[in-house]
Amino acid sequence: MAVSNPAIQGAEAAQGAASDWQAVRDSAAIQFQPTPPPPEVPPAPPPDWLKALGEALGDILGPIGNALGLSVPVLQWAVLGIAVLAVLYAIYRIVRGFIERPPRIAVEEEAGWAPERGEALALLDDADRLAAEGRFDEATRLLLRRSVQQIASARPDWVHPASTAREIAGIEALPGEARRAFAVIAARVERSLFALLPLGADDWQAARAAYAAFALQRLPAEGAGA
């Protein structure tokens, strides 16, 4: 009986493995060479406007950098940093303005103010009594004085001790009808006081109708949007 030699069998196995490996290496279906790296793509050149800007900054900042002992690139980065900070600060100011802006309160009919009906009627009664006596100047002045008091009660920030009737009549925040009505009364009183022209019944009726229109107008209460 033949006895196998382990050394011979090992040598044959090693030779067979080497032959198989060589066959695999020689096969064109398998890539053993390392894949070449992708070709390097050079960075795109900066646009012409950026080149021009860099050259302009170099011309401007060059003498400054030399005087300060800094190179132009360092100085350019410093200027760029300052510009970025300035833009950020401007954005902050804009955003802060929107955040801190108080909400605008709509001037609605209910938020307004108008003389009480009883108060307005009582004033007209007092003025009518003066007019019935032919004291049209006094009656008209009473309407003006009370109108100013009513405006000051609603919006004290509109009326000051030195305010003239003409200035009050020109307050743009007053409703249009109220402003026109007040102007009619004020014009009659100015003519009576400064032109020394006595008022007649027609003047009184115009002032009375103007006050009636004024008393129906609602004025925005203090604190409401003008």
C-alpha positions in Angstrom: 0.0 0.0 0.0 1.4 3.4 -1.0 1.9 5.9 1.7 1.4 9.7 0.8 4.1 12.1 1.8 2.7 15.2 3.5 5.6 17.3 2.3 5.0 16.4 -1.3 1.3 17.0 -1.0 1.9 20.5 0.5 4.3 21.4 -2.3 1.8 20.3 -4.9 -1.0 22.3 -3.2 1.2 25.4 -3.0 2.2 25.1 -6.7 -1.5 24.7 -7.6 -2.5 27.8 -5.6 0.3 29.8 -7.2 -0.9 28.7 -10.7 -4.5 29.7 -9.9 -3.4 33.1 -8.5 -1.3 33.7 -11.6 -4.3 32.8 -13.8 -6.4 35.3 -11.9 -3.8 38.0 -12.2 -3.5 37.4 -16.0 -7.3 37.7 -16.5 -8.3 41.0 -18.2 -11.7 40.9 -16.6 -10.3 41.9 -13.2 -8.6 45.3 -12.6 -5.7 45.1 -10.3 -4.1 48.5 -11.1 -5.1 51.4 -8.8 -7.7 53.8 -10.3 -5.9 57.0 -11.3 -7.0 60.1 -9.4 -9.5 62.4 -11.2 -7.8 65.3 -13.1 -7.4 68.4 -11.1 -9.8 71.2 -12.2 -8.2 74.6 -11.8 -10.2 77.1 -9.8 -12.3 79.5 -11.9 -10.6 82.9 -12.3 -12.3 85.7 -10.4 -14.6 87.9 -12.4 -13.3 91.1 -14.0 -15.2 93.4 -11.6 -13.6 91.6 -8.6 -10.2 92.0 -10.1 -10.8 95.7 -10.8 -12.0 96.1 -7.2 -9.0 94.4 -5.8 -6.7 96.5 -7.9 -8.5 99.7 -6.9 -8.2 98.7 -3.2 -4.6 97.9 -3.7 -3.9 101.4 -5.2 -5.9 103.1 -2.4 -4.7 101.0 0.5 -1.1 100.5 -0.6 0.2 103.8 0.7 -1.8 103.4 3.9 -0.5 99.9 4.4 3.0 101.0 3.9 2.6 103.8 6.4 1.2 101.4 9.0 3.6 98.7 8.2 0.9 96.3 6.9 0.7 94.5 3.7 -2.1 95.3 1.2 -3.8 91.9 1.6 -4.0 92.3 5.3 -5.3 95.8 5.0 -7.9 94.6 2.4 -9.2 91.9 4.8 -9.4 94.5 7.6 -11.4 96.8 5.3 -13.7 93.9 4.3 -14.3 93.0 7.9 -15.2 96.6 8.7 -17.6 96.6 5.8 -19.3 93.4 6.9 -19.7 94.8 10.4 -21.2 98.0 9.0 -23.7 95.9 7.0 -24.6 93.8 10.0 -25.1 96.9 12.1 -27.4 98.4 9.5 -29.5 95.3 9.4 -29.6 95.3 13.2 -30.9 98.9 13.2 -33.6 98.1 10.7 -34.8 94.9 12.5 -34.7 96.7 15.8 -36.8 99.5 14.4 -39.5 97.0 13.4 -39.4 95.2 16.7 -39.5 98.3 18.9 -42.1 100.2 16.8 -45.2 100.5 18.9 -48.3 99.0 17.3 -50.4 101.5 15.5 -53.7 101.8 17.1 -56.5 102.2 14.6 -58.7 105.2 15.2 -62.1 103.5 15.2 -65.5 105.1 15.8 -65.7 103.7 19.3 -62.2 104.9 20.3 -63.0 108.5 19.4 -64.4 111.3 21.5 -67.2 113.7 20.9 -68.9 116.2 23.1 -71.7 114.8 25.1 -75.0 115.5 23.5 -76.3 117.2 26.7 -73.2 119.3 27.0 -73.4 120.4 23.3 -77.1 121.3 23.7 -76.5 123.2 26.9 -73.8 125.2 25.2 -76.0 126.0 22.3 -78.8 127.1 24.7 -76.4 129.5 26.4 -75.1 130.9 23.1 -78.7 131.2 21.7 -79.7 133.3 24.6 -76.8 135.7 23.9 -77.7 135.8 20.2 -81.4 136.4 21.0 -80.2 139.6 22.8 -78.3 140.6 19.7 -74.9 139.8 21.3 -73.7 137.8 18.3 -70.0 138.5 19.0 -70.2 137.1 22.5 -72.2 134.1 21.4 -69.7 133.2 18.7 -66.8 133.6 21.1 -68.5 131.3 23.5 -68.7 128.6 20.8 -65.0 129.1 20.0 -63.9 129.0 23.6 -65.9 125.9 24.4 -64.7 124.2 21.2 -61.1 124.8 22.2 -61.8 123.3 25.6 -63.4 120.3 24.1 -60.4 119.7 21.8 -58.0 120.1 24.7 -60.0 117.7 26.8 -59.8 115.0 24.1 -56.2 115.6 23.1 -54.2 117.9 25.4 -51.1 117.3 23.4 -52.7 119.2 20.5 -53.5 122.4 22.3 -51.0 124.6 24.3 -51.6 127.8 26.2 -50.0 129.8 23.4 -52.0 128.1 20.6 -54.0 130.4 18.4 -57.3 129.6 16.8 -55.7 129.6 13.4 -53.1 127.1 14.5 -55.7 124.8 16.1 -57.8 125.0 12.9 -54.7 123.8 11.0 -54.1 120.7 13.1 -54.0 118.0 10.4 -54.9 115.2 13.0 -58.3 116.8 13.5 -61.1 115.1 11.4 -61.7 117.0 8.3 -65.3 118.1 9.1 -64.2 119.2 12.6 -61.3 121.2 11.2 -63.5 123.0 8.7 -66.2 123.7 11.3 -63.7 125.0 13.8 -62.2 127.2 11.1 -65.6 128.8 10.3 -66.0 129.7 14.0 -62.4 131.0 14.4 -62.7 133.2 11.3 -65.7 135.0 12.7 -64.1 135.5 16.0 -60.9 136.9 14.4 -62.9 139.3 12.3 -64.7 140.5 15.4 -61.6 140.9 17.6 -59.0 142.1 15.2 -60.9 143.7 12.3 -63.3 145.3 14.8 -66.3 144.3 12.6 -69.3 143.4 14.6 -70.9 140.1 13.7 -74.4 139.9 12.4 -77.2 137.3 12.6 -75.8 135.6 9.4 -72.4 135.2 11.0 -74.0 133.8 14.1 -76.0 131.2 12.2 -72.9 130.1 10.3 -70.9 129.7 13.5 -73.8 127.9 15.2 -74.2 125.5 12.3 -70.4 124.9 12.3 -70.4 124.1 16.0 -73.2 121.6 15.5 -71.2 119.9 12.8 -68.1 120.0 15.0 -69.9 118.5 18.0 -70.9 115.5 15.9 -67.3 114.7 15.0 -65.4 112.2 17.0 -61.8 113.1 17.9 -59.2 110.4 18.5 -58.6 109.9 22.2 -55.2 110.6 23.6 -52.9 107.6 23.0 -54.6 106.6 19.7 -52.9 106.8 16.4 -53.0 110.3 14.9 
